[in-house]
């Protein structure tokens, strides 16, 4: 499945690994931004979401926080419905 998915992570985050593995298991391609190495991206992220924690997953403009498989699936479903409705 091709979609606009970006995960914001840190290097030592076990929950981030859970999100990566979940997306891999359901065949969703994603971009990863490790904010340990990109502090400016972390500041932008905090400005957008007002949250200091990772993982934060952006799915076509919808934010899902932490390891939330149901939230991820719902956001992906909304994207699919949107794309089918075009």
N, C-alpha and C positions, 0 to 999 in steps of 0.2 A: 504494500500500500504506500503510495506516495502522498505525503502531506507536509504542511508547513509546521514542523515541530522543532522546538528548541528547548533543550534542558540546560539550566544553569546549575553548575555543580561546584564542589570543591574536591580536592585530591583525596582526602581521608574520610569522605562521607559515605558510610555504609548504606544509608537510605538512597543516596544518589545511584549507587550500584543497583539497588533494587528497581529503581525506575528504568535505568538503562536495560536491565535484563528483561523487565516486563515488556518494554517496547520492542526489543529484539524478538522475544517469544511470539508476539502478535504481528511480526513482520512490518513494523512501522519504522521507516527511515527517520533519522533525527539528526539535528546539529547539536553539538555540545559546546557550551561556553564554560570553561573552568575559570571561575572568578579569582582563584588563587593567583593565576598568572595574568589576569586582566582586571586590575583594580578599577579602572575607569568604567568597565562594563558593570562591575558590582555597584558602583555609585549610580549609574543609570538605572540599574535594576531596582535598587532601593527607591529611587525617585518614582518609578512606574508603579511598583507594587506596595510600597511602604512596609516591606518585610525584610528582615535581616537574615533569614534562614534559607537554606537550600535543602533539597532540590526545589526549584521552581520551574515548571514546565509551561511553555507557551505553545498552545495549539491553535493556530490560525487566529491569534488575537485573544483567545480565552486562556486565562491563567488557572493552573492546577498546582496546588502546593503540597509538598511532602510526597509520600507514597500513597497515592489515592487511585487505585486501579479503576474504580467505578467512575470517578471524575474524569479520568483520562479517556475511558471508553465513551462516556457521554459527549465529551468535547469532540472526539474523533467522529462520532455518529453525526453530530451537528454539522461538521465540515462536509461529510459525505452527502447529507441531505441538501446542503447548500449547493454543492457541486452538481448534484443530480437535477436540481431545480433550475439550473441556468438554461 
